[in-house]
Amino acid sequence: MSHGPACQSLRRAHRRSGARATAAAGGGFLLYVLLSGFVPGLMNSSPSGHLTLGLALGLGQFALMAVIVWRRLVHMRTRVAPAVRGLRGLARHQEEAAARGRAAARPPVAPRAGEYRPW
């Protein structure tokens, strides 16, 4: 079952979305660090009051993480969860079919004289 096309497609989608989220988070953090290290004059500039651009971008990291987590949850709910439910149903169906096959292959056991069997 794990080598089937539906399961492979689910794995690819899950892996791809994880790679995108990691790239976005890492890229945002790397941009912040590079700007802080190589352009300190820009990061110390003050667009309004006591708030510097560096502080605003640092706080923006929290917003970036919140957006990434939100998009990841939406992706899981809309793309991954329905596929998982479908695979679970398929696995349950195959398990029930195998159980029926095993039950049909067994010869019926007749109760012994005087023995009561409720099932």
Summary of the structure (lengths in Angstrom):
residues: 119
radius of gyration: 28.5
end to end distance: 32.6
largest distance: 96.8
contacts: 253
relative contact order: 0.11
helix: 76%
strand: 2%
